[in-house]
């Protein structure tokens, strides 16, 4: 029972932690970037700005996207059927479209300076997604009749420059080969735990950057599209690119824009499968061993039952039922232990992690009832099936030999 309980506990914690990892990290990425990114197709990676017009008709068309009908390959048990497709509908549509501009700048204080990449967003930005990352201060306070001088910076940059909320800083920009300096006030400090974002990004008012660049309010560098359901990301991205956008614009999912993090997350699925398979194997080996010992200890009983006319199948069922009893209570104790540890970690966060390596400061937990049910049923069925093999030993025991056995 203890072996079964420990095995199931490890499986529950493995699935809960890995699911938590994937959920927390993807939520951070989507919270910072949205689900789909729209830019000019000629944009380069040297931060040379290329404007797109957010007042074109496609902007409203994207916002009005609801459920989309599409065709997908027919599959059986995860394997595609060649030449066969089925009609499907997305789970949702577009929740919001948020224009932005990225602009490189030099952040300087009286003692030090640091290069930053500013992300300028407007009043319609979905701050609810970003709010959970703000650890001090507030989000940008937008002015109704003027531009805001607020600056939201990361904890990483704030620590390097010894900046606190409320401090005044200077941001230097280059426009037409001329240096432009502007004063900003730090309104808050955020921390996503994703080092590639935290070490370089600051957030400012979109109107402020448009004013610095001399752009009209309709010109932006790109747009973030937020969806109702992340599962629709690939389908809606293709629909926007092929059916809605002009030819000069490009749409890509955040998964394709930042593939390294998502590839790292996919590797965790392999770890999960290996750990679960090992734990099931441990449970099977332990139960086979236990069952063989039970059969050897009950050799005389088997002989007496055979001498009274009981057949091998009926005797084997006795041991299978007894093994099922052991497995059931092992699973019961394993569920109690595994769910209890997961609950304690979720609320008290006693398992700490290195945020620089894992993007999170504590081990995350995401408990899924269906997953736990699947683990219980699969462990029970697979273990019982393998226990049929050692019960074949019953057929090799004869009444004469068994009754002489001591």
C-alpha positions in Angstrom: 0.0 0.0 0.0 2.8 2.4 0.9 4.6 1.7 -2.5 1.4 2.4 -4.4 0.6 5.5 -2.3 4.1 7.0 -2.8 4.0 6.2 -6.6 0.6 7.9 -7.0 1.7 10.9 -4.8 4.7 11.5 -7.1 2.5 11.2 -10.2 0.0 13.7 -8.8 2.7 16.2 -7.8 4.5 15.8 -11.2 1.4 16.6 -13.2 0.3 19.4 -10.9 3.7 21.1 -11.0 4.4 20.7 -14.7 0.8 21.9 -15.5 1.4 24.8 -13.1 4.7 25.7 -14.9 3.1 25.8 -18.3 0.1 27.8 -17.1 2.1 30.4 -15.1 4.8 31.0 -17.7 2.4 31.1 -20.7 0.2 33.5 -18.7 3.3 35.8 -18.1 4.2 35.8 -21.8 0.6 36.4 -23.0 0.1 38.9 -20.3 3.0 40.9 -21.6 2.5 40.4 -25.3 -1.0 39.2 -26.0 -1.6 36.2 -28.3 -1.0 37.5 -31.8 1.3 40.3 -33.0 0.6 42.5 -36.0 3.4 44.6 -37.6 4.5 45.9 -40.9 6.0 43.0 -43.0 9.1 45.0 -43.7 10.0 45.6 -40.0 13.6 44.8 -39.2 15.2 43.8 -35.9 17.4 46.9 -35.5 14.6 48.9 -33.9 14.1 51.0 -37.0 10.5 52.1 -36.7 8.0 51.3 -39.4 4.5 52.8 -38.8 1.1 51.2 -39.5 -2.2 53.0 -39.4 -4.5 51.7 -36.7 -7.5 53.7 -38.2 -7.7 51.5 -41.3 -10.8 49.3 -41.8 -8.9 46.1 -40.8 -8.6 47.4 -37.2 -12.4 47.2 -36.7 -12.6 44.0 -38.6 -10.2 42.3 -36.3 -12.0 43.5 -33.2 -15.3 42.1 -34.5 -13.9 38.6 -35.1 -16.0 36.1 -33.2 -16.1 32.3 -33.7 -14.5 31.1 -36.9 -15.4 28.0 -38.9 -12.4 26.0 -40.2 -11.4 22.6 -41.4 -8.9 20.3 -39.6 -7.5 16.8 -40.2 -9.6 14.0 -38.9 -7.8 12.0 -36.2 -8.2 8.8 -34.3 -6.3 8.4 -31.0 -4.2 11.4 -32.0 -3.2 10.0 -35.4 -4.4 11.9 -38.5 -6.4 10.1 -41.2 -4.9 10.8 -44.6 -7.2 12.7 -46.9 -10.0 13.2 -44.4 -11.0 16.5 -42.8 -13.7 17.6 -40.3 -15.4 20.9 -39.8 -14.6 22.8 -36.6 -15.4 26.1 -34.9 -13.1 28.1 -32.6 -13.9 28.3 -28.9 -14.1 32.1 -29.1 -12.9 35.1 -31.0 -10.9 38.3 -30.5 -11.2 39.9 -27.0 -9.3 43.1 -27.8 -6.7 44.8 -30.0 -4.1 47.0 -28.4 -1.7 49.2 -30.5 1.8 49.8 -29.3 5.2 51.3 -30.2 8.6 49.9 -29.2 11.4 52.5 -29.0 15.0 52.2 -27.8 16.2 54.7 -25.3 18.9 55.5 -22.7 17.6 55.6 -19.1 19.8 57.8 -16.9 19.9 58.9 -13.3 22.4 61.2 -11.5 24.7 58.2 -10.8 24.2 55.7 -13.6 22.5 54.9 -16.9 21.0 51.8 -18.6 19.7 51.0 -22.1 16.0 50.2 -22.2 13.5 49.2 -24.8 10.3 51.2 -24.2 6.9 49.6 -24.9 4.4 52.4 -25.4 0.7 51.5 -24.9 -2.5 53.5 -25.0 -5.4 54.0 -22.6 -7.2 50.9 -24.1 -4.4 48.6 -23.1 -5.6 45.6 -21.1 -3.9 46.4 -17.8 -5.7 43.6 -16.0 -3.2 41.2 -17.6 -0.3 43.3 -16.5 -1.5 44.4 -13.1 -0.5 41.1 -11.4 3.1 41.7 -12.3 3.3 45.2 -10.7 5.0 44.7 -7.3 5.2 48.4 -6.3 3.4 51.6 -7.3 0.7 51.7 -9.9 0.2 51.4 -13.6 0.5 54.5 -15.9 -1.9 57.3 -15.0 -3.2 58.5 -18.4 -4.0 62.2 -18.7 -7.3 63.2 -20.4 -6.1 66.3 -22.2 -2.3 65.8 -22.2 0.3 63.0 -22.4 1.5 61.2 -19.3 5.2 61.3 -18.1 4.8 58.1 -16.1 7.3 55.2 -16.6 6.8 51.6 -15.4 10.1 49.8 -15.1 11.1 46.3 -14.1 12.6 45.3 -10.8 15.7 44.2 -12.6 16.4 47.7 -14.0 15.3 49.4 -10.8 17.8 47.4 -8.7 20.6 48.1 -11.2 20.1 51.8 -11.1 18.9 52.0 -7.5 15.5 53.5 -8.6 12.4 53.6 -6.5 8.8 54.5 -7.2 8.4 58.3 -7.5 11.9 59.0 -8.6 12.6 61.3 -11.6 14.6 59.9 -14.5 15.8 61.1 -17.9 15.2 59.1 -21.1 17.3 60.0 -24.2 16.1 59.2 -27.7 17.5 59.6 -31.2 15.3 61.2 -33.8 16.7 62.2 -37.2 20.2 61.9 -35.8 19.4 64.4 -33.1 19.3 63.5 -29.4 16.1 64.2 -27.5 15.9 64.1 -23.7 12.7 63.8 -21.8 12.0 63.7 -18.0 9.8 60.8 -16.7 8.6 59.8 -13.3 8.7 56.2 -12.2 5.0 55.3 -11.4 5.6 51.7 -10.6 7.9 48.6 -10.7 6.9 45.3 -12.2 8.5 41.8 -12.2 7.4 39.1 -14.6 10.3 36.7 -13.7 11.1 36.4 -17.4 14.7 37.8 -17.5 14.7 38.6 -21.3 11.8 41.0 -20.6 12.7 42.3 -17.2 16.3 43.3 -18.0 15.3 45.7 -20.8 11.7 46.7 -21.1 9.9 49.8 -19.7 6.3 50.8 -20.3 5.2 54.4 -21.1 2.2 56.3 -22.6 1.7 55.7 -26.3 0.8 59.3 -26.9 4.1 60.4 -25.3 6.2 58.4 -27.8 4.0 59.4 -30.7 4.7 63.0 -29.7 8.5 62.4 -29.5 8.5 60.7 -32.9 6.3 63.4 -34.4 3.7 60.7 -35.4 0.0 61.3 -35.6 -2.3 59.5 -33.1 -3.3 57.0 -35.8 0.3 55.7 -36.4 1.6 52.9 -34.3 4.3 50.2 -34.8 2.2 47.2 -34.1 -0.8 45.7 -32.5 -1.4 43.0 -29.8 -4.4 40.8 -30.4 -5.9 39.2 -27.2 -8.1 36.2 -27.7 -10.9 34.7 -25.7 -9.2 31.3 -25.8 -5.5 30.6 -26.3 -6.3 27.3 -28.1 -7.6 29.3 -31.0 -4.3 31.2 -31.5 -3.0 29.5 -34.6 -6.4 29.4 -36.4 -7.2 33.0 -35.8 -3.7 34.2 -36.6 -3.9 32.5 -40.0 -7.4 33.9 -40.6 -6.3 37.5 -39.7 -3.2 37.2 -42.0 -4.9 35.7 -45.0 -8.4 37.1 -44.8 -8.2 40.5 -43.0 -4.8 42.2 -43.2 -3.5 44.1 -46.2 -0.6 42.5 -48.0 2.0 44.8 -46.4 1.1 43.7 -42.9 2.1 40.5 -41.1 0.5 38.5 -38.2 2.3 36.0 -36.1 1.5 34.2 -32.9 3.6 34.9 -29.8 4.6 31.2 -29.8 6.3 31.7 -33.2 7.8 35.0 -32.1 9.4 33.6 -29.0 9.9 29.9 -29.7 12.7 29.2 -27.2 10.5 29.5 -24.1 7.7 27.4 -25.6 10.1 24.7 -26.8 11.4 24.6 -23.2 7.9 24.1 -21.9 7.2 21.3 -24.4 10.3 19.5 -23.0 8.5 19.4 -19.7 5.9 17.1 -21.2 8.6 14.5 -21.9 9.8 14.7 -18.3 6.2 14.3 -17.1 5.7 11.1 -19.2 9.0 9.6 -18.1 8.3 10.2 -14.4 4.7 8.8 -14.7 5.9 5.7 -16.5 8.6 5.1 -13.9 6.2 5.4 -11.1 3.7 3.0 -12.7 6.6 0.6 -13.2 7.5 0.8 -9.5 3.9 0.1 -8.5 3.7 -2.9 -10.9 7.0 -4.4 -9.6 6.0 -3.9 -6.0 2.6 -5.5 -6.6 4.0 -8.5 -8.5 6.4 -9.1 -5.7 3.7 -8.9 -3.1 1.4 -11.2 -5.0 4.2 -13.8 -5.4 4.8 -13.7 -1.7 1.1 -14.1 -1.0 0.8 -17.1 -3.3 3.8 -18.8 -1.7 2.5 -18.1 1.8 -0.9 -19.6 0.9 0.4 -22.7 -0.9 -1.3 -25.1 1.6 -4.5 -23.1 1.2 -4.3 -23.5 -2.6 -3.8 -27.2 -2.2 -6.8 -27.6 0.1 -9.0 -25.6 -2.2 -7.9 -27.6 -5.2 -8.5 -30.9 -3.4 -12.0 -29.7 -2.6 -12.6 -29.2 -6.4 -12.0 -25.4 -6.9 -10.4 -24.7 -10.3 -7.4 -22.6 -11.1 -9.4 -19.6 -12.4 -11.4 -19.3 -9.2 -8.3 -19.5 -7.0 -6.5 -16.9 -9.2 -9.5 -14.5 -8.7 -9.0 -14.7 -5.0 -5.5 -13.3 -5.3 -6.5 -10.8 -7.9 -9.3 -9.5 -5.6 -6.9 -9.3 -2.7 -4.4 -7.4 -4.8 -7.1 -5.1 -5.9 -7.9 -4.4 -2.2 -4.3 -3.5 -1.6 -4.1 -1.3 -4.7 -7.4 0.5 -3.9 -6.2 1.6 -0.4 -2.8 2.4 -1.8 -4.4 4.7 -4.3 -6.7 6.2 -1.6 -3.7 7.1 0.6 -1.8 8.3 -2.4 -4.6 10.7 -3.4 -4.8 12.1 0.2 -1.1 12.6 0.4 -0.5 13.9 -3.1 -3.4 16.4 -3.0 -2.6 17.5 0.5 1.1 18.3 -0.5 -0.1 20.1 -3.6 -2.6 22.1 -1.6 0.0 23.1 1.0 2.4 24.2 -1.8 -0.2 26.2 -3.5 -1.1 28.1 -0.4 2.2 28.3 1.6 4.7 28.0 -1.3 7.4 26.2 0.8 9.2 24.8 -2.3 11.4 27.6 -3.6 13.0 27.9 -7.0 15.7 29.9 -8.6 13.7 32.5 -10.6 16.7 33.2 -13.0 16.6 29.6 -14.2 12.9 28.6 -13.9 11.2 32.0 -14.5 9.3 31.4 -11.2 10.3 31.9 -7.5 8.2 29.0 -6.2 7.0 25.7 -7.6 3.5 26.4 -9.2 0.6 24.1 -8.7 -2.3 23.5 -11.1 -4.6 20.7 -9.9 -6.9 19.1 -12.5 -9.5 16.7 -11.2 -9.8 14.9 -14.5 -6.0 14.3 -14.6 -6.0 12.9 -11.1 -9.0 10.6 -12.0 -7.2 9.4 -15.2 -4.0 8.6 -13.1 -6.0 6.6 -10.6 -7.9 4.6 -13.2 -4.9 4.0 -15.4 -2.7 2.9 -12.5 -5.5 0.5 -11.2 -6.1 -1.1 -14.6 -2.5 -1.4 -15.8 -1.4 -2.8 -12.4 -4.2 -5.4 -12.3 -3.5 -6.5 -15.8 0.1 -7.1 -15.0 -0.9 -9.1 -11.9 -2.5 -11.8 -14.1 1.0 -13.1 -14.9 2.1 -14.0 -11.4 -1.2 -15.7 -10.6 -0.4 -18.3 -13.3 1.8 -19.8 -10.6 -1.4 -21.1 -9.0 -1.8 -23.6 -11.9 1.6 -25.1 -11.2 0.7 -26.0 -7.6 -0.7 -29.5 -7.2 -2.7 -30.6 -4.2 -0.2 -33.4 -3.2 2.8 -31.1 -3.2 0.9 -28.2 -1.6 -0.3 -30.3 1.3 3.3 -31.5 2.0 4.5 -27.9 1.8 5.6 -26.2 5.1 
